[in-house]
Every structure is written in C-alpha cells, then in structure tokens.
Amino acid sequence: MIQQMDTSGVCLKEYGVGYNILKAIDKIKMAWEEVTVSCTQGVWHKIWPSNENYGTNCDNLDMLIKEISEVAEEVGLDNVDSVDITEDLESQSQPVSNEELCDLAQQLIEQQ
C-alpha cells in the first residue's frame, strides 16, 4: 500500500476507495507464498510446545489415531472413526496449493 501510494502519489483515502476484498485476498496469497515450512513448524511449536515430534514422521500412528479419537469424542464428534482420521492425516501430508487456498477463501466469502 505504501509503495503504491508513494509511486502513484495518491493519499490513503483515495487508495482505500479502490481497495476491495479481492485485492485483499490477492495480497494474502502473495504473502502466503513467502511462508516457509520451517516458519509454519515454528509457529506450531509455539502453539503446542509439548508435541516434540511436530513436523517429523510419527512413529506410533495407532497412538496418534487413538488420541484424536478421544479428543473428537470429548468434543461431541461421536461419528468420527479411525478410517476418517487416517484419511484426514494422509490428506494433510500433501501440501495445499495456492489455488486450493484461494478456492477456500472464495467459499468463505460466499458463505458470509
């Protein structure tokens, strides 16, 4: 925003008039492309410091699935089974593309 205001000579009020949600999403997309895996892992380490194995291969998948099942049951998700959890864990090992993130953002905008 500052760069564009400096180069074009427009004031903040004029800049804001032409700014919309699509432009905001584009800026988020550009910023997200700069986020590294190590940055993401570092954030999760801060959020969940007791999980020493975050970002590494899980040696005991059965134990992890059991823990997830217990947490799901505690929060009232009684219909979650080990097959669902395994499928979700496997899907999480694939990186999310920018296109998928943009589609998700668009769906959220449409829901609002």
C-alpha positions as CSV (number, residue, x, y, z in Angstrom):
1,M,0.0,0.0,0.0
2,I,2.8,2.4,1.0
3,Q,4.8,1.6,-2.1
4,Q,1.8,2.2,-4.4
5,M,0.9,5.4,-2.6
6,D,4.5,6.7,-2.9
7,T,4.8,5.8,-6.6
8,S,1.3,7.0,-7.7
9,G,1.0,10.0,-5.4
10,V,-2.5,9.1,-4.1
11,C,-3.4,9.7,-0.5
12,L,-4.7,7.0,1.9
13,K,-8.3,7.9,1.4
14,E,-8.0,7.7,-2.4
15,Y,-6.2,4.4,-2.1
16,G,-8.9,2.9,0.2
17,V,-11.7,3.8,-2.3
18,G,-10.3,1.4,-4.9
19,Y,-9.4,-1.4,-2.4
20,N,-11.7,-4.4,-2.1
21,I,-11.9,-7.9,-0.8
22,L,-10.4,-9.4,-4.0
23,K,-7.4,-7.2,-3.7
24,A,-7.0,-8.2,-0.1
25,I,-7.2,-11.9,-0.9
26,D,-4.5,-11.3,-3.6
27,K,-2.2,-9.7,-1.1
28,I,-2.8,-12.5,1.4
29,K,-2.0,-15.0,-1.4
30,M,1.3,-13.2,-2.2
31,A,2.2,-13.1,1.5
32,W,1.3,-16.8,2.0
33,E,3.7,-17.8,-0.8
34,E,6.5,-16.4,1.2
35,V,5.8,-18.5,4.3
36,T,8.2,-21.4,4.7
37,V,7.7,-24.8,6.1
38,S,10.1,-24.1,8.9
39,C,8.2,-21.0,9.8
40,T,4.9,-22.9,10.0
41,Q,6.6,-25.6,12.1
42,G,8.0,-22.9,14.4
43,V,4.5,-21.5,14.9
44,W,3.1,-24.8,15.7
45,H,5.9,-25.5,18.2
46,K,4.9,-22.2,20.0
47,I,1.2,-23.2,20.0
48,W,1.8,-26.8,21.0
49,P,5.2,-27.0,22.8
50,S,4.5,-30.4,24.4
51,N,4.4,-32.0,20.9
52,E,8.1,-32.7,20.4
53,N,7.6,-34.7,17.2
54,Y,5.7,-32.0,15.3
55,G,7.0,-31.8,11.7
56,T,8.6,-35.3,11.9
57,N,7.3,-38.7,10.9
58,C,5.1,-40.2,13.5
59,D,6.5,-43.5,14.8
60,N,3.3,-44.5,16.5
61,L,0.3,-43.8,14.2
62,D,-2.0,-46.0,16.2
63,M,-1.4,-44.0,19.3
64,L,-2.0,-40.7,17.4
65,I,-5.3,-42.0,16.0
66,K,-6.4,-43.1,19.4
67,E,-5.6,-39.7,20.9
68,I,-7.5,-37.9,18.1
69,S,-10.5,-40.3,18.5
70,E,-10.6,-39.5,22.3
71,V,-10.4,-35.7,21.7
72,A,-13.2,-36.0,19.0
73,E,-15.4,-37.9,21.4
74,E,-14.7,-35.4,24.2
75,V,-15.9,-32.5,22.0
76,G,-19.0,-34.4,20.9
77,L,-17.9,-35.8,17.5
78,D,-19.1,-39.3,18.1
79,N,-19.3,-40.3,14.4
80,V,-15.6,-39.9,13.8
81,D,-13.8,-43.2,13.3
82,S,-10.3,-44.4,12.7
83,V,-10.8,-44.6,9.0
84,D,-11.9,-40.9,8.8
85,I,-8.9,-39.9,10.9
86,T,-6.4,-41.9,8.8
87,E,-7.8,-40.4,5.6
88,D,-7.5,-36.9,7.0
89,L,-4.0,-37.5,8.3
90,E,-3.0,-38.8,4.9
91,S,-4.5,-35.8,3.1
92,Q,-2.6,-33.4,5.4
93,S,0.7,-34.9,4.2
94,Q,0.0,-33.3,0.8
95,P,0.8,-29.6,0.5
96,V,-2.1,-27.3,-0.1
97,S,-1.8,-25.4,-3.3
98,N,-2.4,-21.7,-3.6
99,E,-5.3,-22.4,-5.9
100,E,-7.0,-24.6,-3.2
101,L,-6.4,-21.8,-0.6
102,C,-8.0,-19.2,-3.0
103,D,-10.9,-21.5,-3.6
104,L,-11.4,-21.9,0.2
105,A,-11.2,-18.1,0.6
106,Q,-13.8,-17.7,-2.1
107,Q,-16.1,-20.3,-0.5
108,L,-15.8,-18.4,2.9
109,I,-16.7,-15.1,1.2
110,E,-19.7,-16.7,-0.5
111,Q,-20.9,-18.2,2.9
112,Q,-20.7,-14.8,4.5
